[in-house]
Amino acid sequence: MSDSLNCDVLIVGGGPAGLSVASHLADGISSIVVHQDAEIGRPVRTSGGSFLRDVRALGIPSDLYQVIDQLDFFADHEQASFCIENDKMVVLEITGLYRYLAALSDPLDRKLLLGTKFLSTQKQQDGLYLSQVRSRAKGTQTVRSKYIVDASGWHSAVLDSLGLGHKPERMGVGIEYEFPRGNFAPNRAVLFVGATALTGYGWIFPTVGNTLRLGIGVINPDTDLSPRQVMNHFVQDGHAARYGIEIPEDYEVNAGIIPSVPYESKLVYDTIIRTGDAANFASPTVGEGIRMAIEQGRHLGRDLSAFINGDKTAFTRYETRAAKKYARDYKYGYLMNQRIAGYTPDRWDQAVRRLARLSEREVTQMLRSNFSAGLILRTLYLSLRSKFFG
Ligand SMILES: Cc1cc2nc3c(=O)[nH]c(=O)nc-3n(C[C@H](O)[C@H](O)[C@H](O)COP(=O)(O)OP(=O)(O)OC[C@H]3O[C@@H](n4cnc5c(N)ncnc54)[C@H](O)[C@@H]3O)c2cc1C
């Protein structure tokens, strides 16, 4: 059975990006978010590391994150520990946060279709898009809209359907086990690299709900192994004890995918606009993308409203603002990402030894993918020093 819906803006994807676009569209502009999952914020496909300053600036309530001020890096034979005084980190409570973002939209203006998958779209002669969406409850429906926002994450479902883009050829693929925190300190996070994490890295994050998220991400196709295989080795070889954790028999499994490709500034294709992971806004060093998805999604909601209301410069503003914020830093970040993805465990030992010589600020800047000239010079200097003097 086929039935038809109309709106100004069809938003594909109900993750942080799509929900933030919806909540920041102006009154009088109608939107429909189609989200293929049956619930907002479940299943969890991400681990939620971010920065306190930024989540406060976004107005996220403090019961939705755990503050982290101790950060430990481990390679196979080296360790570097930092007390973070100034630029503290957080671990976001994903399901609660995404539901909070959804609740920022007035349900009267903004339709949210859960369990509904965007299939394809075609531009009609009148300039409107006719999109096919499918749900178990309603079968196939068509949505007629003037604009489509591709907020479908790594799927890039809309751009893919129109041949304007495609799914990324290089991807970070992650798996996470979530279980009670036990004695692990609630303010401490661990990042580990080397033989236990191959092309990617591992993390241990405590949450506000007193759980721990133990995750491993690898880059495909840089390695053929899946994160599950790498995690199985991690568990079987008993590495957990080194970080002060014990993995119980029962745990929840979270898994997800993030693009790992160079940043491209083009975000607008006539009346199709991409945002969030579909626009590759996540940082190339550690794959942090939630705050970017919220921030840029909110900008897009406002800019798209301005465009619809006659401001023809609004789309350029959206593209230029994002490029100014990310293009330069992400170029260096991506180079670093490619380089370190090929590190052997020995090289990781050297890298963590160098890391220990950086200041707290330099480390957080690197995690943020903020590459000032000073930071680039200093890491280069430390790299040369370790090459020649060990
Ligand atoms: C393993 C892992 C760990 C990560 N860790 C962190 C971290 O610590 N901190 C951080 O900030 N970021 C992290 N990220 C990145 C972060 O998850 C993303 O940057 C962020 O989720 C991007 O938001 P988004 O809304 O653009 O996309 P998504 O969160 O991917 O949301 C897109 C949604 O669209 C839906 N969708 C896709 N196709 C369709 C379709 N055809 N029809 C309808 N719906 C569709 C999907 O089901 C999905 O829910 C991690 C990612 C992974 C994979």
The ligand as an ORCA input file, in Angstrom:
! r2SCAN-3c Opt
* xyz 0 1
  C      32.805      2.795     17.371
  C      32.602      4.278     17.351
  C      33.023      5.038     18.429
  C      32.829      6.421     18.408
  N      33.210      7.142     19.487
  C      32.914      8.456     19.534
  C      33.225      9.206     20.691
  O      33.809      8.689     21.657
  N      32.876     10.526     20.716
  C      32.245     11.116     19.660
  O      31.938     12.315     19.740
  N      31.986     10.425     18.534
  C      32.278      9.113     18.451
  N      31.996      8.416     17.326
  C      31.453      9.143     16.176
  C      29.994      9.525     16.364
  O      29.257      8.393     16.709
  C      29.461     10.129     15.083
  O      30.314     11.155     14.641
  C      28.050     10.677     15.289
  O      27.185      9.663     15.710
  C      27.542     11.303     14.002
  O      26.194     11.615     14.113
  P      25.235     11.570     12.833
  O      23.886     11.990     13.322
  O      25.867     12.298     11.727
  O      25.221     10.057     12.373
  P      24.701      8.761     13.119
  O      24.880      8.874     14.578
  O      25.321      7.619     12.406
  O      23.141      8.772     12.848
  C      22.611      8.506     11.581
  C      21.348      7.697     11.765
  O      20.728      7.574     10.483
  C      20.110      6.315     10.412
  N      20.034      5.948      8.997
  C      21.042      5.548      8.190
  N      20.567      5.271      6.961
  C      19.230      5.498      7.008
  C      18.202      5.367      6.058
  N      18.409      4.939      4.803
  N      16.925      5.690      6.438
  C      16.666      6.116      7.715
  N      17.622      6.230      8.653
  C      18.893      5.943      8.310
  C      21.051      5.382     11.177
  O      20.328      4.275     11.691
  C      21.616      6.282     12.261
  O      20.967      6.081     13.501
  C      32.202      7.037     17.284
  C      31.783      6.267     16.200
  C      31.977      4.893     16.232
  C      31.513      4.087     15.063
*
